[in-house]
Amino acid sequence: MLNNKSVLITGGTGSLGKALTANILEKWPDVKRLVIFSRDEQKQFQMAQDYPVSQYPQMRFFIGDVRDKERLIRAFSGIDYVIHAAAMKHVHIAEYNPDECVKTNVGGAENVIQAALQTNVQSVVALSTDKACAPINLYGATKLTSDKLFVAANNIRGHHKIKFSVVRYGNVMGSNGSVIPFFLNKKSEGILPITVKDMTRFNISLQGGVDMVLHAMKTAWGGEIFIPKIPSYKIMDIAQAIGPNCEHKVIGIRPGEKIHEEMITSSDSFYTYDIDKYFVIVPQTPIWDIEKFKEAFNAELVPSGFAYNSGTNSEWETVESLRALIKEHVDPNFEA
């Protein structure tokens, strides 16, 4: 799929960007160009040490901000596929700095769309979050807006043969700023701060996130929101898995947090299809034939009123499975 093609990842120095880079280079060694677009020069410098030009001549490191449309247009020149992973994602920071979050997550999304339409990009896959579903915090609201922009972008593509799609998933295990590395760092202090004991979250590995992005790149018709079928975990099980001998101190819910996360609401059920490993929310006004879509993917409409919530999920991680996953995906030297 990507051999002799050029790929650009916005926010490419983040956890998922680095995992995507490793996977793309492994699966498609003849990729023409792989461009890492981000605004943090130190992270780019560090990542470039892992991919020296002598060994990886297809790698490019491009300093830029998604707030800068002209820079995006320059970066997108000659690019076939764009993976949009750049975002402000910390809930409490977004609550305190709302204008900055809007500029990056909403303005940046619009800039990516316009830059892609002005160049010869074939496909754009935008990363979303479960917090975009029925949002109660600004981060989720900006990502919902971003999702809407990318879905609707298919309506304004004109003669361009370009597809815009979205992937939405829960907490990426071990990603920067997530609860597992936070607890691992706090373990030595003997206290793990718990916001609310009943809290649950969806869980996906970095590899699962990568696979989903690549699936969307390969199969999207334009306008879909892809959602994985993944397990949930209880925050107290994470605490028990990492620090069974630590004090689990309840500190109260933080601004903008939910007790349980959602990825599909009952209102979405009228447009949500089951396609084996994933759910897909199709656009309410698709530019393609929904019957042909159903036939192509053996897609079945979910029952009316169906909702996908981390607290009512049918699949759960256990303390034991969480320990195994942490050892596999986060820290191979981990011991409870």
Secondary structure, 3 states (H helix, E strand, C coil): CCECCEEEEECCCCHHHHHHHHHHHHHCCCECEEEEEECCHHHHHHHHHHCCCCCCCCEEEEECCCCCHHHHHHHHCCCCEEEECCCCCCHHHHHHCHHHHHHHHHHHHHHHHHHHHCCCCCEEEEECCHHHCCCCCHHHHHHHHHHHHHHHHHHHCCCCCCEEEEECCCEECCCCCCHHHHHHHHHHHCEEEECCCCCEEEEECHHHHHHHHHHHHHHCCCCCEEEECCCEEEHHHHHHHHCCCCEEEECCCCCCCCCCCEEECHHHHHHEEEECCEEEECCCCCCCCHHHHHHHHCCEECCCCCCEECCCCCCECCHHHHHHHHHHHCCCCCCC
